[in-house]
Amino acid sequence: MKNKCAKILVLRAGRVLCPADWRIDTRWETHNLWTVLGGEGRMQAPEQAYDLSAGSCFVLRPQVRYIGSHNPRKPLDVVYIHFEPGKVAVPAFYRIVESLDFFQGMLERLLKAMRNGDKEESATWLAAALTELVEQEQRREFSSGLEPRQRAYLDGFIARVSAQPGKRVSLTALARELCCTPRHLHRLFRQYKGLSPQEFVMGERMRAARNLLNMSSQPISRIAQELGYSDVYAFSKHFKQHVGLPPGRYRQTGGV
């Protein structure tokens, strides 16, 4: 990993909640790992336009024109990482990230390393993130055992949960749509995403919780309600189990 990381240079990185009038029409000088953590928008690339939502992830190429806009009522929350890849393989241009909660954790650690001025550690986390994207592409190739209809239903479920992580989900209803038992749904989902449906839903709720704690001033009790918890104590317990810090402490430290 050290030899691989030595060839990668993180030039600058950050996280931004885009203002209401946000719009870009630009050509970057370097590669840019650009990941949407929340909100809605649209990105126009030379070959086609892409709808933006939580999990949209691009490896934007240098000297290519990109035009982006968003819904000011649902502003984009974006992590950007400008980098020089050296001789490291650059992943494909676009994907919807699997297990966004896990991937966001790597991005947050990279941002922490950048804030601390640790270029070597930031390169390590960038290498890990790029490797994860390549491995996700490989997993998609091996998921061809699923029928197109099954992938479409699972992708729809994933998109709904990512967009509204606090909404109650019915795995029984999803299994019914797929004409299978809940147990078989569990196997299909794990085959497709590498984790259970319940793990995915919890991960998305905790990802949304981290974002709300970092990017809003809402009371923790309100965040708990928004994410489907009737009891703030249950929310706090799950958050600490998942993240390692209670919500209040996480907000105070920015997750560090």
N, C-alpha and C positions, 0 to 999 in steps of 0.2 A: 504493500500500500504506500510506503514512504516514497519509493521510486515513482509510482504513478502520481502521487500528490505533488511531487516536486515539479512535475511538468504542467500542473494546473496553476493558474494565477487568478485569484479573485481580485478584481479591480475595485469594485464598489458594490454595495448591497444594502438593501433596506426594505422596510415595510411601509406601505402608504394606504390610507383610507382616502380614496379619490374625492376631491371636492365636487360639488354639484355640477359645475361647468367643465368638468374634466373631459378632454379630448386630446388625442395624439394624432399626429401625421408626421412620421419621422423615419429616419434611417439611422440605426445605431452603428457605431464604429466597431463594436465587439459583439461576441455572442452574449445573449441575455436569457438566462433561465427565468421565466416569467410565469408565476403560479398564482391563480386566483383562489383565495381562501373564502370569499363570500361576495355577495352582490350579483348583479346582472349587467351584461353588456354585450358588445359585439366587436370582433376583431376582423379587419379586412386584410388578408394577405394576397399576394399576387395571384395565387391559384384559386382561392375561394374565400368566403366569409365564414367565421366561426362564432356561434353563440357562446357567450361567456357565463359561467356559473361556478360555484364552488367545485374545485377539482380540475378546472381547465388549466392545462399546463403546456407551455410552449418553450421550445429552445429556439429563440429568434435568431436569425442569421444576420451577420454584418452586411451593411450596405444594401439591405432589402427594405423597400418601403412598406410600412405598416400603418394602418389607420384604425384607431380604436375610439369607442365611445361607450357610455354606460347609462343606466337608468338612474337619474338623480335620486329617485325615491328608494332605490336599493343600490347604494354606491358600492363600487368595486373595492375590495380589500385585497391588496396585491403584494406579494413578495417578489422583488426583482434582484437578480444577481448577474452583474456584468463580469464576464470572465474570458480569459484566454485559455483554450483547451490544450495548447501544446500538441503533443502527439496522441492525446487521449481520444478515443472514439466518441463522437458527439451523437447523442440519441436522436431519434426521429423528431420531426418538427413539432408534432402535436399529439396529445393524448388526454383522456380523462384519467386522472391519477387514481389508482387503486389505493384503498386504505389511506385516505387523505390525512387522517389523524396521525398516522405513523410518519408519513412523508413531511407533514408540517413540523413534526418534532425535530427532524433533521435540519430543516430550514431555520428553525428557531435557534438551534445550537450553532449553526453557521453565523447567524446574525449576532449572537452573543460573543462568539470568537472575534468577529469584526469589531464590535464595540470595545473589546478588550485589547485590540491591536495585535491579536495572535494570528498572523497570516498563515502559519503552518497548519494550525487547527482548522481554520476556515477552509483551507484547501482540502484537508482531510474530509470535512463534512460535505464539501461540494463533490468530491470524488465519490463519496458514499451515495449522495443523492442521484448523481448521473448513473452510477452502477444500478441503483434501484430502478430507474426508468428503463434501462436496457433489459433488466431481468423481468420487468413487467411486460415489456414487448414480447419477450420469449415465452412468458406464461400464456399470453394471449394466443400465441401460435399453437401451444399445446392444449388450449381449451377447445380446439376444434371438435372434440368429442361431443360437445353440446350442440343441440339442434339450433338453427337460427332463431326459431320461435322462443326457445328457452333463453337464449342470450338476450333477446329483445325484452322479454318480461323481466329478467334480472336487471338489465340496464335501466329499465324504467323504474324499478323498485329502488335501485341505488340512487338514481337522480332525485326521486321524491324524498328519500330520507335525507340526502345531502342538502336539499333546498329547504326542508322543514324538519329538522332533526327532533323538534319537540312534539311533533304530531304522533299520536298513537298509531302503531303499525300492527297489522294483523298478518302474521306468518301463515295462519290457517287459510286466510283469504288468498294470499299469494300462491300457496300450494294448490288451492282450488283452481286458480287461473292457469296454472301449469299442468293441471290434471294429474297431480301426484300427491303423495302423502307428505305431511310435514317432515317426517324423517328423511324421505327422499329429497325434499327441498333442501334440507340441511346438507346432504351430501353434494347436491348440485352446486350450492352456493360455495361450499368449501372448495370444491373442484375449480370453480370459476375465479374465486377471489382469495383463496388461501386462508380463510377464517370463517367462522360461523355467522349466520345472519344476526344473531344476538350480539356477537362481538363487534360486528360492523356498526349496528345501530348505536351501541354504547360509545364506540369510538367517535362517531359523528356527533353525538351529544356532547361529549367531553371536548371535542375540537371546537364546537360552537361556543361552549362555556368559556374556554380559554380566550377565544376571540372577543366575546362580550366583556369579559373581565379586563382585557387589555385595551379594548377600543371604545368602551362606553363607561358612563358613570352610573349605570343602573344599579340599584341595590341588589345584593346577592339574592334576597328573597324573590325579587322580580325576575331575575335571570333563571332561578330555579323553576318558577311558574312557566316562563316562556319555553323551557326545555322539557315540560311535561311532568314536573315534580310538584306534588301537592304539599310536600314536606321538605322544608329547606334543610333539615338535618339529614334526611336521606340523600339529598343532592350533595351536601358537603362530604358525607361519608364516601359516596361513589367517586367524587372528584378527587379526594385525597388518595383513595385506593388506586385510581387511574394515573394521576399526575404526580403524586408524592408530596403535595402540599395542600393544606386547606385553602378554599377559595380566597379568603381574606388575605392570607399570607402570599398567595400567588399574585394577587392584584398589587400588593404593596411592593413586591420585588420584581414585578414584570416577568415572573416565571423563572428568574435566575436563582 
